[in-house]
Amino acid sequence: MPKRKLITIIRDCLEEMKAQNIVILDIKDKSSIADYMVVSSGTSTRHVSSIADKIQRKLKSSSYKNVKVEGLQNCDWVLIDALDVIVNIFKPEVREFYMIEKIWSESLIVENKKSLGT
């Protein structure tokens, strides 16, 4: 599956589930773990869990089978490893604490949607 299609599926799921502050980072020249990193927030543990579930189901139905998920026990921070794309879904206070997108350079941000529906 081409990476752009994978990013589109993930972004569409995030938008559909009303995830907040979606940021897509191009990390292919900075890391060997993935080509892109997606960072977003849910409003609660239940919202984070629902977003992660939606992404998992959509990727599986799109024949993307090798998806690994971590963090579903607490749902403060769920990480979805879709091989070429790493998806991080945070509760807002956890995201603010870790500031994961700040670890990577601001220049790597491909897309930044502070608030969906606006």
KELO-734992 format. One record per atom (N, C-alpha, C, O): chain; residue in three letters; atom name; residue number from 1; y, x, z. Coordinates in steps of 0.2 Angstrom, whole numbers, always signed. Layout:
! KELO-734992
REC  drenza  roke  marfi  vodo     py     px     pz
REC       A   Ala     CA   NUM      Y      X      Z
...
***
This chain:
! KELO-734992
REC  drenza  roke  marfi  vodo     py     px     pz
REC       A   Met      N     1     -6     +4     +0
REC       A   Met     CA     1     +0     +0     +0
REC       A   Met      C     1     +6     +4     +0
REC       A   Met      O     1     +7     +9     +4
REC       A   Pro      N     2    +11     +3     -5
REC       A   Pro     CA     2    +17     +8     -5
REC       A   Pro      C     2    +21     +7     +2
REC       A   Pro      O     2    +21     +1     +5
REC       A   Lys      N     3    +24    +12     +3
REC       A   Lys     CA     3    +28    +12    +10
REC       A   Lys      C     3    +34     +7    +10
REC       A   Lys      O     3    +35     +4    +15
REC       A   Arg      N     4    +37     +6     +4
REC       A   Arg     CA     4    +42     +1     +4
REC       A   Arg      C     4    +40     -6     +5
REC       A   Arg      O     4    +43    -10     +9
REC       A   Lys      N     5    +34     -7     +3
REC       A   Lys     CA     5    +31    -14     +4
REC       A   Lys      C     5    +29    -15    +11
REC       A   Lys      O     5    +30    -20    +14
REC       A   Leu      N     6    +27     -9    +14
REC       A   Leu     CA     6    +25     -9    +21
REC       A   Leu      C     6    +31    -11    +25
REC       A   Leu      O     6    +31    -15    +30
REC       A   Ile      N     7    +37     -7    +24
REC       A   Ile     CA     7    +43     -8    +27
REC       A   Ile      C     7    +46    -15    +27
REC       A   Ile      O     7    +48    -18    +31
REC       A   Thr      N     8    +45    -18    +21
REC       A   Thr     CA     8    +47    -24    +19
REC       A   Thr      C     8    +44    -29    +23
REC       A   Thr      O     8    +47    -34    +26
REC       A   Ile      N     9    +37    -29    +24
REC       A   Ile     CA     9    +33    -33    +28
REC       A   Ile      C     9    +35    -33    +35
REC       A   Ile      O     9    +36    -38    +38
REC       A   Ile      N    10    +36    -27    +38
REC       A   Ile     CA    10    +38    -26    +45
REC       A   Ile      C    10    +45    -29    +46
REC       A   Ile      O    10    +46    -33    +51
REC       A   Arg      N    11    +50    -27    +42
REC       A   Arg     CA    11    +56    -30    +43
REC       A   Arg      C    11    +57    -37    +42
REC       A   Arg      O    11    +60    -41    +46
REC       A   Asp      N    12    +53    -40    +37
REC       A   Asp     CA    12    +53    -48    +37
REC       A   Asp      C    12    +50    -51    +43
REC       A   Asp      O    12    +52    -56    +45
REC       A   Cys      N    13    +45    -48    +46
REC       A   Cys     CA    13    +42    -51    +52
REC       A   Cys      C    13    +47    -50    +58
REC       A   Cys      O    13    +48    -55    +62
REC       A   Leu      N    14    +50    -45    +58
REC       A   Leu     CA    14    +55    -44    +64
REC       A   Leu      C    14    +61    -49    +63
REC       A   Leu      O    14    +63    -52    +68
REC       A   Glu      N    15    +63    -50    +57
REC       A   Glu     CA    15    +68    -55    +55
REC       A   Glu      C    15    +66    -62    +57
REC       A   Glu      O    15    +70    -66    +60
REC       A   Glu      N    16    +60    -64    +55
REC       A   Glu     CA    16    +57    -70    +56
REC       A   Glu      C    16    +56    -72    +63
REC       A   Glu      O    16    +58    -77    +65
REC       A   Met      N    17    +55    -67    +67
REC       A   Met     CA    17    +54    -67    +74
REC       A   Met      C    17    +60    -66    +78
REC       A   Met      O    17    +60    -66    +84
REC       A   Lys      N    18    +66    -66    +75
REC       A   Lys     CA    18    +72    -65    +78
REC       A   Lys      C    18    +73    -59    +83
REC       A   Lys      O    18    +76    -59    +88
REC       A   Ala      N    19    +70    -53    +80
REC       A   Ala     CA    19    +70    -47    +84
REC       A   Ala      C    19    +78    -45    +84
REC       A   Ala      O    19    +81    -47    +79
REC       A   Gln      N    20    +80    -41    +88
REC       A   Gln     CA    20    +87    -39    +89
REC       A   Gln      C    20    +88    -32    +87
REC       A   Gln      O    20    +83    -28    +88
REC       A   Asn      N    21    +93    -30    +85
REC       A   Asn     CA    21    +95    -23    +84
REC       A   Asn      C    21    +90    -19    +80
REC       A   Asn      O    21    +88    -14    +83
REC       A   Ile      N    22    +88    -21    +74
REC       A   Ile     CA    22    +83    -18    +70
REC       A   Ile      C    22    +86    -11    +67
REC       A   Ile      O    22    +91    -12    +64
REC       A   Val      N    23    +83     -6    +68
REC       A   Val     CA    23    +85     +1    +65
REC       A   Val      C    23    +79     +4    +62
REC       A   Val      O    23    +73     +4    +65
REC       A   Ile      N    24    +80     +6    +56
REC       A   Ile     CA    24    +74     +9    +52
REC       A   Ile      C    24    +77    +16    +51
REC       A   Ile      O    24    +82    +18    +48
REC       A   Leu      N    25    +73    +21    +53
REC       A   Leu     CA    25    +74    +28    +52
REC       A   Leu      C    25    +69    +31    +47
REC       A   Leu      O    25    +63    +30    +47
REC       A   Asp      N    26    +72    +36    +43
REC       A   Asp     CA    26    +68    +40    +38
REC       A   Asp      C    26    +67    +46    +42
REC       A   Asp      O    26    +71    +50    +42
REC       A   Ile      N    27    +61    +47    +44
REC       A   Ile     CA    27    +59    +53    +48
REC       A   Ile      C    27    +54    +58    +44
REC       A   Ile      O    27    +51    +63    +47
REC       A   Lys      N    28    +53    +57    +37
REC       A   Lys     CA    28    +48    +60    +34
REC       A   Lys      C    28    +49    +68    +33
REC       A   Lys      O    28    +45    +72    +33
REC       A   Asp      N    29    +56    +70    +33
REC       A   Asp     CA    29    +57    +77    +33
REC       A   Asp      C    29    +58    +80    +40
REC       A   Asp      O    29    +59    +86    +41
REC       A   Lys      N    30    +57    +76    +45
REC       A   Lys     CA    30    +58    +78    +52
REC       A   Lys      C    30    +51    +78    +56
REC       A   Lys      O    30    +51    +81    +62
REC       A   Ser      N    31    +46    +74    +54
REC       A   Ser     CA    31    +40    +73    +58
REC       A   Ser      C    31    +34    +73    +53
REC       A   Ser      O    31    +35    +71    +48
REC       A   Ser      N    32    +29    +75    +56
REC       A   Ser     CA    32    +22    +74    +52
REC       A   Ser      C    32    +19    +68    +54
REC       A   Ser      O    32    +13    +66    +52
REC       A   Ile      N    33    +21    +64    +59
REC       A   Ile     CA    33    +18    +58    +62
REC       A   Ile      C    33    +18    +52    +58
REC       A   Ile      O    33    +14    +48    +57
REC       A   Ala      N    34    +24    +52    +54
REC       A   Ala     CA    34    +25    +46    +50
REC       A   Ala      C    34    +31    +47    +45
REC       A   Ala      O    34    +35    +52    +46
REC       A   Asp      N    35    +32    +43    +40
REC       A   Asp     CA    35    +38    +44    +36
REC       A   Asp      C    35    +44    +39    +38
REC       A   Asp      O    35    +50    +41    +37
REC       A   Tyr      N    36    +42    +34    +42
REC       A   Tyr     CA    36    +48    +30    +44
REC       A   Tyr      C    36    +46    +27    +51
REC       A   Tyr      O    36    +40    +27    +53
REC       A   Met      N    37    +52    +26    +55
REC       A   Met     CA    37    +51    +23    +62
REC       A   Met      C    37    +56    +17    +62
REC       A   Met      O    37    +61    +18    +60
REC       A   Val      N    38    +53    +12    +64
REC       A   Val     CA    38    +57     +6    +65
REC       A   Val      C    38    +58     +5    +73
REC       A   Val      O    38    +53     +5    +77
REC       A   Val      N    39    +64     +3    +75
REC       A   Val     CA    39    +65     +2    +82
REC       A   Val      C    39    +69     -5    +82
REC       A   Val      O    39    +73     -6    +78
REC       A   Ser      N    40    +66     -9    +87
REC       A   Ser     CA    40    +69    -16    +88
REC       A   Ser      C    40    +68    -18    +95
REC       A   Ser      O    40    +65    -15    +99
REC       A   Ser      N    41    +72    -24    +96
REC       A   Ser     CA    41    +71    -26   +103
REC       A   Ser      C    41    +69    -34   +103
REC       A   Ser      O    41    +71    -37    +98
REC       A   Gly      N    42    +66    -36   +108
REC       A   Gly     CA    42    +64    -43   +110
REC       A   Gly      C    42    +68    -44   +116
REC       A   Gly      O    42    +70    -40   +120
REC       A   Thr      N    43    +69    -51   +117
REC       A   Thr     CA    43    +73    -53   +123
REC       A   Thr      C    43    +69    -53   +129
REC       A   Thr      O    43    +72    -53   +135
REC       A   Ser      N    44    +62    -53   +129
REC       A   Ser     CA    44    +58    -54   +135
REC       A   Ser      C    44    +51    -51   +134
REC       A   Ser      O    44    +50    -49   +128
REC       A   Thr      N    45    +47    -50   +139
REC       A   Thr     CA    45    +40    -47   +137
REC       A   Thr      C    45    +37    -52   +133
REC       A   Thr      O    45    +33    -50   +128
REC       A   Arg      N    46    +38    -59   +134
REC       A   Arg     CA    46    +34    -63   +129
REC       A   Arg      C    46    +37    -63   +122
REC       A   Arg      O    46    +33    -63   +117
REC       A   His      N    47    +43    -62   +121
REC       A   His     CA    47    +46    -61   +114
REC       A   His      C    47    +43    -54   +111
REC       A   His      O    47    +41    -54   +105
REC       A   Val      N    48    +43    -49   +115
REC       A   Val     CA    48    +40    -43   +113
REC       A   Val      C    48    +33    -43   +110
REC       A   Val      O    48    +31    -41   +105
REC       A   Ser      N    49    +29    -47   +115
REC       A   Ser     CA    49    +22    -48   +113
REC       A   Ser      C    49    +21    -52   +107
REC       A   Ser      O    49    +17    -51   +102
REC       A   Ser      N    50    +25    -57   +106
REC       A   Ser     CA    50    +25    -62   +100
REC       A   Ser      C    50    +27    -58    +94
REC       A   Ser      O    50    +24    -59    +88
REC       A   Ile      N    51    +32    -54    +94
REC       A   Ile     CA    51    +34    -50    +88
REC       A   Ile      C    51    +28    -45    +86
REC       A   Ile      O    51    +27    -45    +80
REC       A   Ala      N    52    +25    -42    +91
REC       A   Ala     CA    52    +20    -37    +90
REC       A   Ala      C    52    +14    -41    +87
REC       A   Ala      O    52    +11    -38    +82
REC       A   Asp      N    53    +12    -46    +89
REC       A   Asp     CA    53     +7    -50    +87
REC       A   Asp      C    53     +8    -52    +79
REC       A   Asp      O    53     +4    -52    +75
REC       A   Lys      N    54    +14    -55    +78
REC       A   Lys     CA    54    +16    -57    +71
REC       A   Lys      C    54    +15    -51    +66
REC       A   Lys      O    54    +12    -52    +61
REC       A   Ile      N    55    +18    -45    +68
REC       A   Ile     CA    55    +17    -39    +64
REC       A   Ile      C    55    +10    -38    +63
REC       A   Ile      O    55     +8    -36    +57
REC       A   Gln      N    56     +6    -37    +68
REC       A   Gln     CA    56     -1    -36    +67
REC       A   Gln      C    56     -5    -41    +63
REC       A   Gln      O    56     -9    -38    +58
REC       A   Arg      N    57     -4    -47    +64
REC       A   Arg     CA    57     -7    -52    +60
REC       A   Arg      C    57     -5    -51    +52
REC       A   Arg      O    57     -9    -52    +48
REC       A   Lys      N    58     +1    -50    +51
REC       A   Lys     CA    58     +4    -50    +44
REC       A   Lys      C    58     +1    -44    +41
REC       A   Lys      O    58     -1    -44    +35
REC       A   Leu      N    59     +1    -38    +44
REC       A   Leu     CA    59     -2    -32    +41
REC       A   Leu      C    59     -9    -33    +40
REC       A   Leu      O    59    -12    -31    +34
REC       A   Lys      N    60    -13    -36    +44
REC       A   Lys     CA    60    -20    -37    +43
REC       A   Lys      C    60    -21    -41    +37
REC       A   Lys      O    60    -26    -40    +33
REC       A   Ser      N    61    -17    -47    +37
REC       A   Ser     CA    61    -18    -52    +31
REC       A   Ser      C    61    -16    -48    +24
REC       A   Ser      O    61    -18    -51    +19
REC       A   Ser      N    62    -12    -43    +25
REC       A   Ser     CA    62    -10    -40    +19
REC       A   Ser      C    62    -14    -34    +17
REC       A   Ser      O    62    -12    -29    +13
REC       A   Ser      N    63    -20    -34    +20
REC       A   Ser     CA    63    -25    -29    +19
REC       A   Ser      C    63    -23    -22    +21
REC       A   Ser      O    63    -26    -17    +19
REC       A   Tyr      N    64    -19    -22    +26
REC       A   Tyr     CA    64    -17    -15    +30
REC       A   Tyr      C    64    -21    -15    +37
REC       A   Tyr      O    64    -19    -18    +42
REC       A   Lys      N    65    -27    -12    +37
REC       A   Lys     CA    65    -32    -13    +42
REC       A   Lys      C    65    -31     -8    +48
REC       A   Lys      O    65    -33    -10    +53
REC       A   Asn      N    66    -29     -2    +46
REC       A   Asn     CA    66    -29     +3    +51
REC       A   Asn      C    66    -23     +4    +56
REC       A   Asn      O    66    -20     +9    +57
REC       A   Val      N    67    -21     -2    +58
REC       A   Val     CA    67    -16     -3    +63
REC       A   Val      C    67    -18     -2    +70
REC       A   Val      O    67    -23     -5    +72
REC       A   Lys      N    68    -14     +2    +74
REC       A   Lys     CA    68    -16     +3    +81
REC       A   Lys      C    68    -10     +1    +85
REC       A   Lys      O    68     -4     +2    +83
REC       A   Val      N    69    -11     -2    +91
REC       A   Val     CA    69     -6     -5    +95
REC       A   Val      C    69     -7     -2   +102
REC       A   Val      O    69    -12     -2   +105
REC       A   Glu      N    70     -1     +0   +105
REC       A   Glu     CA    70     -1     +2   +112
REC       A   Glu      C    70     +4     -2   +116
REC       A   Glu      O    70    +10     -3   +113
REC       A   Gly      N    71     +3     -3   +122
REC       A   Gly     CA    71     +9     -6   +126
REC       A   Gly      C    71     +8    -13   +127
REC       A   Gly      O    71    +13    -16   +130
REC       A   Leu      N    72     +3    -17   +124
REC       A   Leu     CA    72     +3    -24   +125
REC       A   Leu      C    72     +1    -26   +132
REC       A   Leu      O    72     +2    -32   +134
REC       A   Gln      N    73     -1    -22   +137
REC       A   Gln     CA    73     -2    -24   +143
REC       A   Gln      C    73     +4    -26   +147
REC       A   Gln      O    73     +4    -31   +150
REC       A   Asn      N    74     +9    -22   +146
REC       A   Asn     CA    74    +16    -24   +150
REC       A   Asn      C    74    +21    -27   +145
REC       A   Asn      O    74    +25    -31   +147
REC       A   Cys      N    75    +21    -25   +139
REC       A   Cys     CA    75    +25    -28   +134
REC       A   Cys      C    75    +33    -26   +135
REC       A   Cys      O    75    +37    -30   +133
REC       A   Asp      N    76    +34    -20   +139
REC       A   Asp     CA    76    +41    -18   +140
REC       A   Asp      C    76    +42    -14   +133
REC       A   Asp      O    76    +48    -14   +131
REC       A   Trp      N    77    +37    -10   +131
REC       A   Trp     CA    77    +38     -6   +125
REC       A   Trp      C    77    +31     -6   +121
REC       A   Trp      O    77    +26     -4   +124
REC       A   Val      N    78    +31     -9   +115
REC       A   Val     CA    78    +25    -10   +111
REC       A   Val      C    78    +26     -5   +105
REC       A   Val      O    78    +31     -5   +102
REC       A   Leu      N    79    +21     -1   +104
REC       A   Leu     CA    79    +21     +4    +98
REC       A   Leu      C    79    +16     +2    +94
REC       A   Leu      O    79    +10     +1    +96
REC       A   Ile      N    80    +17     +1    +87
REC       A   Ile     CA    80    +13     -1    +82
REC       A   Ile      C    80    +12     +5    +77
REC       A   Ile      O    80    +17     +7    +74
REC       A   Asp      N    81     +6     +8    +77
REC       A   Asp     CA    81     +5    +14    +72
REC       A   Asp      C    81     +2    +11    +66
REC       A   Asp      O    81     -4    +10    +66
REC       A   Ala      N    82     +6    +11    +61
REC       A   Ala     CA    82     +4     +8    +54
REC       A   Ala      C    82     +4    +14    +49
REC       A   Ala      O    82     +5    +14    +43
REC       A   Leu      N    83     +2    +20    +52
REC       A   Leu     CA    83     +1    +26    +48
REC       A   Leu      C    83     +7    +29    +46
REC       A   Leu      O    83    +10    +34    +49
REC       A   Asp      N    84    +10    +27    +40
REC       A   Asp     CA    84    +16    +29    +37
REC       A   Asp      C    84    +22    +26    +41
REC       A   Asp      O    84    +28    +29    +40
REC       A   Val      N    85    +21    +21    +45
REC       A   Val     CA    85    +27    +18    +48
REC       A   Val      C    85    +25    +17    +56
REC       A   Val      O    85    +20    +14    +57
REC       A   Ile      N    86    +30    +19    +60
REC       A   Ile     CA    86    +29    +18    +67
REC       A   Ile      C    86    +34    +13    +69
REC       A   Ile      O    86    +40    +14    +68
REC       A   Val      N    87    +31     +8    +73
REC       A   Val     CA    87    +36     +2    +75
REC       A   Val      C    87    +36     +2    +82
REC       A   Val      O    87    +31     +2    +86
REC       A   Asn      N    88    +42     +2    +85
REC       A   Asn     CA    88    +44     +2    +92
REC       A   Asn      C    88    +47     -5    +93
REC       A   Asn      O    88    +52     -6    +90
REC       A   Ile      N    89    +44     -9    +98
REC       A   Ile     CA    89    +48    -15   +100
REC       A   Ile      C    89    +49    -15   +107
REC       A   Ile      O    89    +44    -14   +111
REC       A   Phe      N    90    +55    -15   +110
REC       A   Phe     CA    90    +57    -14   +116
REC       A   Phe      C    90    +60    -20   +120
REC       A   Phe      O    90    +63    -25   +116
REC       A   Lys      N    91    +59    -21   +126
REC       A   Lys     CA    91    +64    -25   +130
REC       A   Lys      C    91    +71    -21   +130
REC       A   Lys      O    91    +70    -15   +130
REC       A   Pro      N    92    +76    -25   +130
REC       A   Pro     CA    92    +83    -21   +129
REC       A   Pro      C    92    +84    -16   +134
REC       A   Pro      O    92    +86    -11   +132
REC       A   Glu      N    93    +82    -17   +140
REC       A   Glu     CA    93    +84    -12   +146
REC       A   Glu      C    93    +79     -6   +145
REC       A   Glu      O    93    +82     +0   +147
REC       A   Val      N    94    +73     -7   +142
REC       A   Val     CA    94    +69     -1   +141
REC       A   Val      C    94    +71     +3   +135
REC       A   Val      O    94    +71     +9   +136
REC       A   Arg      N    95    +73     -1   +130
REC       A   Arg     CA    95    +76     +3   +124
REC       A   Arg      C    95    +82     +7   +126
REC       A   Arg      O    95    +83    +13   +124
REC       A   Glu      N    96    +87     +4   +130
REC       A   Glu     CA    96    +93     +7   +132
REC       A   Glu      C    96    +91    +14   +137
REC       A   Glu      O    96    +94    +19   +136
REC       A   Phe      N    97    +86    +13   +141
REC       A   Phe     CA    97    +84    +19   +145
REC       A   Phe      C    97    +81    +25   +141
REC       A   Phe      O    97    +83    +30   +142
REC       A   Tyr      N    98    +77    +23   +136
REC       A   Tyr     CA    98    +74    +28   +132
REC       A   Tyr      C    98    +78    +31   +126
REC       A   Tyr      O    98    +78    +37   +124
REC       A   Met      N    99    +82    +26   +123
REC       A   Met     CA    99    +87    +28   +118
REC       A   Met      C    99    +83    +32   +112
REC       A   Met      O    99    +85    +37   +110
REC       A   Ile      N   100    +77    +29   +110
REC       A   Ile     CA   100    +73    +33   +106
REC       A   Ile      C   100    +76    +34    +99
REC       A   Ile      O   100    +75    +40    +96
REC       A   Glu      N   101    +81    +30    +96
REC       A   Glu     CA   101    +84    +31    +90
REC       A   Glu      C   101    +89    +37    +91
REC       A   Glu      O   101    +91    +40    +86
REC       A   Lys      N   102    +91    +38    +97
REC       A   Lys     CA   102    +96    +43    +98
REC       A   Lys      C   102    +93    +50    +98
REC       A   Lys      O   102    +96    +55    +96
REC       A   Ile      N   103    +86    +50    +99
REC       A   Ile     CA   103    +82    +56    +99
REC       A   Ile      C   103    +82    +59    +92
REC       A   Ile      O   103    +83    +65    +91
REC       A   Trp      N   104    +82    +55    +87
REC       A   Trp     CA   104    +82    +56    +80
REC       A   Trp      C   104    +90    +56    +78
REC       A   Trp      O   104    +93    +53    +81
REC       A   Ser      N   105    +91    +60    +73
REC       A   Ser     CA   105    +98    +60    +71
REC       A   Ser      C   105   +101    +53    +68
REC       A   Ser      O   105    +97    +50    +65
REC       A   Glu      N   106   +107    +52    +69
REC       A   Glu     CA   106   +110    +46    +67
REC       A   Glu      C   106   +110    +46    +59
REC       A   Glu      O   106   +109    +40    +56
REC       A   Ser      N   107   +110    +52    +56
REC       A   Ser     CA   107   +109    +52    +49
REC       A   Ser      C   107   +103    +50    +46
REC       A   Ser      O   107   +102    +49    +40
REC       A   Leu      N   108    +98    +49    +50
REC       A   Leu     CA   108    +91    +47    +47
REC       A   Leu      C   108    +91    +39    +47
REC       A   Leu      O   108    +86    +37    +44
REC       A   Ile      N   109    +96    +36    +49
REC       A   Ile     CA   109    +95    +28    +49
REC       A   Ile      C   109    +96    +26    +42
REC       A   Ile      O   109   +101    +27    +39
REC       A   Val      N   110    +91    +22    +40
REC       A   Val     CA   110    +91    +19    +33
REC       A   Val      C   110    +94    +12    +33
REC       A   Val      O   110    +98    +10    +29
REC       A   Glu      N   111    +93     +9    +39
REC       A   Glu     CA   111    +95     +2    +39
REC       A   Glu      C   111    +96     +0    +47
REC       A   Glu      O   111    +92     +2    +51
REC       A   Asn      N   112   +102     -3    +48
REC       A   Asn     CA   112   +104     -4    +55
REC       A   Asn      C   112   +106    -12    +55
REC       A   Asn      O   112   +112    -13    +53
REC       A   Lys      N   113   +103    -16    +58
REC       A   Lys     CA   113   +105    -23    +59
REC       A   Lys      C   113   +106    -24    +66
REC       A   Lys      O   113   +101    -25    +70
REC       A   Lys      N   114   +112    -24    +68
REC       A   Lys     CA   114   +113    -25    +76
REC       A   Lys      C   114   +111    -32    +78
REC       A   Lys      O   114   +108    -33    +83
REC       A   Ser      N   115   +112    -37    +74
REC       A   Ser     CA   115   +110    -44    +76
REC       A   Ser      C   115   +108    -48    +69
REC       A   Ser      O   115   +112    -48    +64
REC       A   Leu      N   116   +103    -51    +70
REC       A   Leu     CA   116   +100    -55    +64
REC       A   Leu      C   116   +104    -62    +64
REC       A   Leu      O   116   +105    -65    +69
REC       A   Gly      N   117   +104    -65    +58
REC       A   Gly     CA   117   +107    -71    +57
REC       A   Gly      C   117   +114    -71    +57
REC       A   Gly      O   117   +118    -77    +56
REC       A   Thr      N   118   +117    -65    +57
REC       A   Thr     CA   118   +125    -65    +56
REC       A   Thr      C   118   +126    -62    +49
REC       A   Thr      O   118   +132    -62    +48
***
